[in-house]
């Protein structure tokens, strides 16, 4: 049944262990603190929230995100040489449109590799010393309905809780070694630019596999396509365990699929409680799909993982 809080209506999705629809958001004026706090509490509980046909724009989306913490930005990507279509550094352009406002061409290897990488399961920012907390994505322009482009989510808290007790004990002190390069290598086996990279010799972000989701106190399995191996274990053994855990969390019973219906649709998710991925549909190469994301930095005790907080520079592709 829908639950009515102070101003918002939160309706859990039937047949899923995560996700809810949120109604009552009004972005025609600044979002009051009591509403943003209510929204954040519901987000932590459900992992994913979806709001339909909102009247949000770039600046109001950023203003809401800043209420929840400092925002990540595209500085590392710009330093790595990527030309940006949008002029707001806090917005990650996850569209299929290039800086000249054309559809991304197959010849744009960096953008194609990024799109393929985003189609693998991940938590935003896991390859950085300070990981991402909350992400917000908004549809600005959508391809025709029925041509694909859904966003999918995985319930990594329930998947952790479903592990056998012996497995929970085994992994409780394991530290995952994460790099954006590993995601790109897996997603782009045909691209020469990634074939010579040794993922043990690049900057690695260290985050524990078994964690506690602070807002709810529930256990969480923090693993995805950035996790190359496990600190202190032989590489092959660490990769085998990583593959085993990823196969567990990627089961359909933990999955929620969000279809995009209209411009202004938004999704909010807690990267410390769910994994997500984009899907590439028949629209690719044919129709425009303008999607824009922002992400806060995590502020929990797990935010920096096993990394040095004094050396928390973002890591981008060279």
Buried (B, 14 or more C-beta within 10 A) or exposed (E): EEEEBEEBBBBBBEEBBBBBBBEBBEBEEEBEEEBBBBBBBBBBBBBBBBBBEBEBBBEBBBBBBBBBBEBBBBEBBEEEEBEBBBEBBBBBBBBBBBEEEEBBEEEBBBBBBBBBBBBBBBBBBBBBBBBBBBBBBBBBEBBEEEBBBEBBBBBBBBBBBBBEEEBBEEBEEBBBBBBBBBBBBBBBEEBEEBEEBEBEEBBBBBBBBBBBBBBBEBBBBBBBBBBBBBBEBEEEEBBBBBEEBBEBBBEEEBBBEBEBEEEBBBBBBBBBBBBBBBEBBEBBEEBBBBBBBBBBBBBBEBBBBBBEEEEBEBBBBE
